[in-house]
Amino acid sequence: LLSLPVARPEMASRVWGQMEELVRAGLVRSLGLSNHYDPALIAPFLSAEHPPVINQIEVHPHQLNRNIVAFCQVHGIRVMAHSPLGAPNKVRYLSAAAKDEKIRNEFTLINNLTVKHMARVHQVQPAQVLLRWQLQKGYVPI
């Protein structure tokens, strides 16, 4: 995976070319991107000899990233969703107004009231609800 940020676009192009050498040498089967949220940054790779087959980005019910997901789907790039259970470490970035325990729990997807309700209805764990959501969207959760 070619991860952002890359210092300069021409550097990314050069690195991609070197990654394509690995495909030609039979050392890897396919290439992908990581943390590419801007379609303009992905577009140059679409015409490469070996275009990206996957883009690893943060996707979950609190972070939908609809625009980049749609762009990837239109161009045949699979979405690999990191943090499929949410990003509880981001709770510390909540404003001072969100110090309330109920707000913090709602921000953490495992404790989200809707997710918990769905888990009870289907007699599964909240994590299973979140992973199923990912799979039904066609994402590859990691």
Secondary structure, 3 states (H helix, E strand, C coil): CEECCCCCHHHHHHHHHHHHHHHHCCCCCCCEEECCCCHHHHHHHHCCCCCCCEEEEECECCECCHHHHHHHHHCCCEEEEECCCCCHHHHHHCCHHHCCHHHHHHHCHHHCHHHHHHHHHHCCCHHHHHHHHHHHCCCEEC
